[in-house]
Amino acid sequence: MVVHTVRPYNAEPPLSALAGEAITPADTFYSRNHGSIPDLDPAAWRLTVDGLVDRPLTLSLDELRASFPERTLVATLQCAGNRRAGFITVRDIPGEDPWGPGATSTASWTGVSLADVLAAAGLRPEAAHVAFAAPDVSELSGPAEPYGGSITVAKATAREVLLAWAMNGRPLPRAHGAPLRAVVPGWIGARSVKWLQRVTAQTEPSCNYFQAVAYRILPPEADPDRAKPGDGISLASVALNCAILRPGDGDRLHPGPVEITGYAYAGDDRAVARMDVSLDEGRTWLQAGLDPPDGPWAWQHWRITVDLPEGEAAITARAWDTTGATQPEYAGHLWNPKGYANNSWDRVAVSCRP
């Protein structure tokens, strides 16, 4: 893993580890944390469901598993800071981890539908948001507070949002949220809260620092240290994005046929419709082949074989989604002081020598 910080632990896999892997192994899956990883006793753990519900619930893991139908789906999670390193080359972003494109991973998740749990609790009509609370305490909020966030009721009652206890067919690892985590497909990874302890239905979004202040796109001239609750644009759905996984930036290759591979991900309920690759800085484009996704919430891998002549080569990739939208050309057009949502064209430079 490429470790950005040890405390809290933040790491992403090398891109070569993602290439050709539709499902990311748990020990390769990126890890984004805001505080120390808690060690919870599954036997003593309980999930509380409260707020604007008619029948508040307190459930053990066994009760949760016995009371609701089990569901499994494949879903990609992507950190809002994915590809922040591309922003840092435009202008420095002090205090933020320089995530590359590896802050994106895909797993098979098993649990129960959040919609089923909310229905059993009797979700009230006036509820507009569902908040998640966890025990991992972060110093980033200053003063320190436990991590939390929220999603809209419309998303919370969609069938794809899970309360998951298993990952890739095995019990959820501690580092990835055991004994229970939220999995919110199509939305930024920050909303898939790990070590989940409480689900609260309410009229307003969570007032937790990581919902109200962090994970918001501020104007370029804003000072993030002075941001107030509600400033900027709150992040929810993942923006259309792609990355070149192989060859890597700076690789030395032999001239001739070279396979270029990568991933593309559209987020929310969109899908990737086309992948383009350019060898001349975007003047002309070749269409890459897209692998079928492992479900509507999963990334797609793509590949194309091109003939590279001797010398230096620049490889550029962009994706199109099913709405006809594509990615913006330059990271500089998207730069923001927290470094979120860089979905500009991806580029690598290689050298071809005999």
C-alpha positions as CSV (number, residue, x, y, z in Angstrom):
1,M,0.0,0.0,0.0
2,V,1.0,3.6,-0.6
3,V,0.7,5.0,3.0
4,H,-0.1,8.7,3.2
5,T,-0.4,8.9,7.0
6,V,0.0,6.3,9.8
7,R,-2.2,8.1,12.4
8,P,-4.9,8.2,11.2
9,Y,-4.1,5.4,8.8
10,N,-4.7,6.5,5.2
11,A,-3.4,4.4,2.3
12,E,-4.2,3.4,-1.3
13,P,-3.0,0.5,-3.4
14,P,-0.4,0.9,-6.1
15,L,-2.3,1.2,-9.4
16,S,-0.9,-2.0,-10.8
17,A,-2.7,-3.9,-8.0
18,L,-6.0,-2.6,-9.3
19,A,-5.4,-3.4,-12.9
20,G,-7.6,-6.2,-14.2
21,E,-9.2,-6.8,-10.8
22,A,-13.0,-6.3,-11.0
23,I,-13.2,-7.1,-7.2
24,T,-10.6,-5.5,-4.9
25,P,-9.2,-7.8,-2.2
26,A,-9.8,-6.5,1.3
27,D,-6.1,-6.1,2.0
28,T,-5.8,-4.0,-1.2
29,F,-8.9,-1.9,-0.7
30,Y,-8.0,1.8,0.0
31,S,-8.4,2.9,3.6
32,R,-9.6,6.4,4.5
33,N,-9.8,7.2,8.2
34,H,-10.2,10.4,10.3
35,G,-9.2,9.0,13.6
36,S,-7.9,5.9,15.2
37,I,-9.5,2.6,14.1
38,P,-11.8,1.5,17.0
39,D,-11.8,-2.1,18.3
40,L,-15.4,-3.0,19.0
41,D,-16.6,-6.2,20.6
42,P,-19.2,-7.7,18.2
43,A,-21.0,-9.4,21.0
44,A,-21.5,-6.2,23.0
45,W,-22.1,-3.9,20.0
46,R,-25.6,-2.6,19.3
47,L,-27.1,-0.5,16.5
48,T,-29.6,2.2,17.6
49,V,-32.2,3.4,15.1
50,D,-34.0,6.5,16.4
51,G,-35.1,10.1,15.6
52,L,-38.2,10.6,13.4
53,V,-39.4,7.0,13.7
54,D,-42.4,5.5,15.3
55,R,-40.6,2.4,16.7
56,P,-37.0,3.1,17.8
57,L,-34.8,0.0,17.5
58,T,-31.8,-1.4,19.4
59,L,-30.4,-4.4,17.5
60,S,-27.5,-6.7,18.1
61,L,-25.7,-8.0,15.1
62,D,-27.5,-11.4,15.4
63,E,-30.9,-9.7,15.7
64,L,-30.1,-7.5,12.6
65,R,-29.2,-10.6,10.6
66,A,-32.2,-12.6,11.7
67,S,-34.8,-9.8,11.3
68,F,-34.2,-8.7,7.7
69,P,-33.5,-10.3,4.3
70,E,-29.9,-10.6,3.5
71,R,-28.6,-8.8,0.4
72,T,-25.3,-8.9,-1.5
73,L,-24.2,-6.4,-4.1
74,V,-21.0,-5.3,-5.8
75,A,-20.3,-1.6,-5.2
76,T,-17.4,0.7,-5.9
77,L,-16.4,3.2,-3.2
78,Q,-14.4,6.3,-4.1
79,C,-12.8,8.8,-1.8
80,A,-13.8,12.4,-2.4
81,G,-10.1,13.2,-2.5
82,N,-9.3,10.6,-5.2
83,R,-6.7,12.1,-7.6
84,R,-6.0,15.0,-5.3
85,A,-2.3,14.7,-6.3
86,G,-3.3,16.1,-9.7
87,F,-4.6,19.2,-8.1
88,I,-1.5,19.6,-6.0
89,T,0.6,19.9,-9.2
90,V,-1.6,22.9,-10.1
91,R,-1.4,24.6,-6.7
92,D,-0.5,23.2,-3.3
93,I,-3.2,22.0,-0.9
94,P,-1.6,22.1,2.6
95,G,-2.7,19.6,5.2
96,E,-4.4,17.2,2.8
97,D,-3.2,13.8,1.7
98,P,-2.0,13.6,-1.9
99,W,-4.3,10.8,-3.0
100,G,-3.7,9.3,-6.4
101,P,-6.3,7.4,-8.5
102,G,-6.0,4.4,-6.1
103,A,-8.5,5.9,-3.6
104,T,-11.1,3.9,-5.5
105,S,-11.9,0.2,-4.9
106,T,-14.7,-2.3,-5.5
107,A,-16.0,-5.1,-3.2
108,S,-18.9,-7.4,-2.8
109,W,-20.8,-6.3,0.2
110,T,-23.3,-8.4,2.3
111,G,-25.8,-7.0,4.8
112,V,-29.4,-5.8,5.0
113,S,-31.1,-3.0,3.1
114,L,-31.2,0.2,5.2
115,A,-34.6,0.8,3.7
116,D,-35.9,-2.4,5.4
117,V,-34.6,-1.3,8.7
118,L,-36.1,2.2,8.4
119,A,-39.4,0.6,7.4
120,A,-39.4,-1.6,10.5
121,A,-38.7,1.4,12.6
122,G,-41.6,3.3,11.1
123,L,-39.9,6.2,9.3
124,R,-42.1,9.3,9.6
125,P,-43.1,11.4,6.6
126,E,-41.4,14.5,7.9
127,A,-37.9,12.9,7.9
128,A,-35.7,14.2,5.1
129,H,-32.3,13.0,6.1
130,V,-30.8,9.9,7.7
131,A,-27.7,10.5,9.8
132,F,-25.0,8.0,10.6
133,A,-22.8,8.1,13.8
134,A,-19.7,6.2,14.6
135,P,-17.3,6.0,17.6
136,D,-14.0,6.9,15.9
137,V,-12.9,10.3,17.3
138,S,-11.2,12.7,15.0
139,E,-8.9,15.6,15.9
140,L,-9.5,17.2,12.5
141,S,-12.7,18.8,13.5
142,G,-11.0,20.9,16.3
143,P,-12.5,20.3,18.9
144,A,-12.4,16.6,18.5
145,E,-15.6,14.8,17.8
146,P,-16.7,11.3,16.6
147,Y,-17.1,10.8,12.9
148,G,-20.6,11.1,11.3
149,G,-22.5,12.1,8.2
150,S,-25.9,11.9,6.6
151,I,-27.7,11.0,3.3
152,T,-31.1,12.1,2.0
153,V,-34.1,10.0,2.8
154,A,-34.5,9.4,-0.9
155,K,-31.1,7.7,-1.0
156,A,-31.5,6.0,2.4
157,T,-34.8,4.3,1.2
158,A,-33.3,3.2,-2.1
159,R,-32.8,-0.6,-2.1
160,E,-29.0,-0.4,-2.8
161,V,-27.9,1.2,0.5
162,L,-26.7,-1.5,2.8
163,L,-25.8,-2.0,6.4
164,A,-23.0,-4.4,5.7
165,W,-21.3,-7.0,7.9
166,A,-19.4,-8.9,5.2
167,M,-16.9,-7.9,2.5
168,N,-16.0,-10.2,-0.4
169,G,-17.8,-13.1,1.2
170,R,-15.9,-12.9,4.5
171,P,-16.6,-11.1,7.8
172,L,-16.0,-7.3,7.5
173,P,-12.4,-6.6,8.6
174,R,-11.8,-4.3,11.5
175,A,-10.0,-1.8,9.2
176,H,-13.0,-1.6,7.0
177,G,-15.7,-1.0,9.6
178,A,-16.4,-4.2,11.6
179,P,-18.8,-5.2,12.9
180,L,-21.1,-3.0,10.7
181,R,-20.7,-0.2,8.2
182,A,-23.0,1.7,5.9
183,V,-22.4,1.2,2.1
184,V,-23.9,4.0,0.1
185,P,-23.3,3.1,-3.6
186,G,-22.7,5.9,-6.0
187,W,-22.0,8.5,-3.3
188,I,-18.6,9.6,-2.0
189,G,-16.9,7.1,0.4
190,A,-17.3,9.6,3.3
191,R,-21.0,8.8,3.5
192,S,-20.3,5.0,3.8
193,V,-19.7,5.4,7.5
194,K,-17.7,2.6,9.2
195,W,-18.1,1.2,12.7
196,L,-21.7,2.2,12.5
197,Q,-23.5,2.6,15.9
198,R,-26.5,4.9,15.3
199,V,-28.9,5.7,12.5
200,T,-31.1,8.8,13.1
201,A,-33.9,10.0,11.0
202,Q,-34.2,13.8,11.1
203,T,-35.4,16.9,9.2
204,E,-32.0,18.4,8.5
205,P,-28.6,17.1,7.3
206,S,-26.2,15.9,10.0
207,C,-24.5,18.8,11.9
208,N,-21.4,16.6,12.3
209,Y,-18.2,18.4,11.2
210,F,-17.6,16.0,8.4
211,Q,-21.0,16.7,6.9
212,A,-21.5,20.4,7.7
213,V,-18.0,21.7,7.2
214,A,-15.7,19.1,5.6
215,Y,-16.4,17.3,2.3
216,R,-17.7,20.5,0.7
217,I,-16.3,22.1,-2.4
218,L,-15.3,25.7,-1.6
219,P,-14.5,28.5,-4.1
220,P,-10.8,28.7,-5.1
221,E,-10.3,31.9,-3.1
222,A,-11.8,30.5,0.1
223,D,-9.8,29.8,3.3
224,P,-10.8,26.3,4.4
225,D,-9.6,27.0,7.9
226,R,-12.3,29.7,8.1
227,A,-15.1,27.7,6.6
228,K,-18.4,27.7,8.5
229,P,-21.1,25.1,8.5
230,G,-23.0,25.1,5.2
231,D,-20.3,26.9,3.2
232,G,-19.6,25.6,-0.2
233,I,-21.2,22.7,-2.1
234,S,-22.0,19.5,-0.1
235,L,-20.6,16.4,-1.8
236,A,-23.0,13.5,-2.5
237,S,-22.9,11.7,-5.8
238,V,-19.5,10.7,-7.2
239,A,-18.5,12.6,-10.4
240,L,-17.8,10.7,-13.6
241,N,-14.1,9.7,-13.4
242,C,-11.5,7.4,-14.9
243,A,-7.8,6.5,-14.4
244,I,-5.1,4.8,-16.4
245,L,-3.8,1.9,-14.3
246,R,-1.2,0.4,-16.7
247,P,1.3,1.6,-17.9
248,G,2.2,3.8,-15.0
249,D,3.4,7.4,-15.3
250,G,7.1,7.4,-16.1
251,D,7.3,3.8,-17.2
252,R,9.9,2.8,-19.7
253,L,8.4,0.5,-22.5
254,H,9.5,-1.2,-25.6
255,P,8.2,0.4,-28.8
256,G,5.4,-1.5,-30.6
257,P,2.1,-2.9,-29.3
258,V,1.3,-1.8,-25.7
259,E,-1.9,-2.6,-23.8
260,I,-3.3,0.4,-21.9
261,T,-5.8,-0.5,-19.1
262,G,-7.7,1.4,-16.5
263,Y,-11.0,1.9,-14.7
264,A,-14.0,4.2,-15.2
265,Y,-16.8,5.0,-12.8
266,A,-19.9,7.1,-13.3
267,G,-21.3,7.2,-9.7
268,D,-24.9,7.3,-8.5
269,D,-27.3,5.6,-11.0
270,R,-25.3,6.5,-14.1
271,A,-23.1,4.1,-16.1
272,V,-20.1,4.5,-18.3
273,A,-21.0,4.6,-21.9
274,R,-17.7,5.1,-23.7
275,M,-14.0,5.3,-23.0
276,D,-11.6,7.4,-25.2
277,V,-7.8,7.3,-25.3
278,S,-5.6,9.8,-27.0
279,L,-1.9,9.6,-27.9
280,D,-1.7,13.3,-29.1
281,E,-2.9,15.4,-26.2
282,G,-6.6,15.1,-27.2
283,R,-6.4,16.1,-30.8
284,T,-7.6,12.7,-31.9
285,W,-9.2,9.8,-29.9
286,L,-9.4,6.0,-30.0
287,Q,-12.2,4.1,-28.4
288,A,-11.2,1.6,-25.8
289,G,-13.1,-1.6,-25.0
290,L,-15.2,-1.6,-21.8
291,D,-15.6,-4.7,-19.6
292,P,-19.2,-5.2,-18.5
293,P,-19.7,-4.1,-14.9
294,D,-20.5,-6.5,-12.0
295,G,-23.7,-4.7,-11.4
296,P,-25.1,-1.2,-11.7
297,W,-23.0,0.2,-8.8
298,A,-19.6,-1.1,-9.9
299,W,-16.8,0.4,-11.9
300,Q,-15.8,-0.8,-15.3
301,H,-12.4,-1.7,-16.5
302,W,-11.3,-0.8,-20.0
303,R,-8.4,-1.7,-22.3
304,I,-7.0,-0.9,-25.7
305,T,-3.8,-2.0,-27.5
306,V,-1.9,0.7,-29.4
307,D,1.4,0.9,-31.3
308,L,3.8,3.3,-29.6
309,P,6.8,4.5,-31.6
310,E,10.2,5.0,-30.2
311,G,10.5,8.2,-28.1
312,E,8.3,9.9,-25.5
313,A,4.5,9.3,-25.5
314,A,1.7,11.0,-23.6
315,I,-1.4,8.9,-23.0
316,T,-4.7,10.6,-22.1
317,A,-8.0,9.0,-21.1
318,R,-11.6,10.3,-20.7
319,A,-14.9,8.7,-20.0
320,W,-18.5,9.4,-21.1
321,D,-21.5,8.4,-19.1
322,T,-25.1,7.4,-20.1
323,T,-26.3,11.0,-19.8
324,G,-23.9,12.1,-22.6
325,A,-21.6,13.9,-20.1
326,T,-17.8,13.7,-20.2
327,Q,-14.9,14.7,-18.1
328,P,-13.4,18.3,-18.0
329,E,-10.0,18.6,-19.7
330,Y,-7.8,20.2,-17.1
331,A,-7.5,19.9,-13.3
332,G,-6.7,23.6,-13.1
333,H,-10.3,24.3,-14.0
334,L,-11.6,22.3,-11.0
335,W,-9.0,23.2,-8.3
336,N,-10.5,23.9,-4.9
337,P,-8.8,24.5,-1.5
338,K,-9.7,21.0,-0.1
339,G,-8.8,19.2,-3.3
340,Y,-12.1,17.3,-3.8
341,A,-13.6,15.8,-6.9
342,N,-10.8,15.9,-9.4
343,N,-12.4,14.2,-12.4
344,S,-10.3,15.8,-15.2
345,W,-8.8,13.8,-18.0
346,D,-6.2,11.4,-16.7
347,R,-2.7,11.5,-18.2
348,V,0.5,9.5,-18.0
349,A,3.8,10.0,-19.8
350,V,5.9,7.0,-20.9
351,S,9.2,6.5,-22.6
352,C,9.6,4.0,-25.4
353,R,13.1,2.7,-26.0
354,P,14.4,-0.5,-27.6
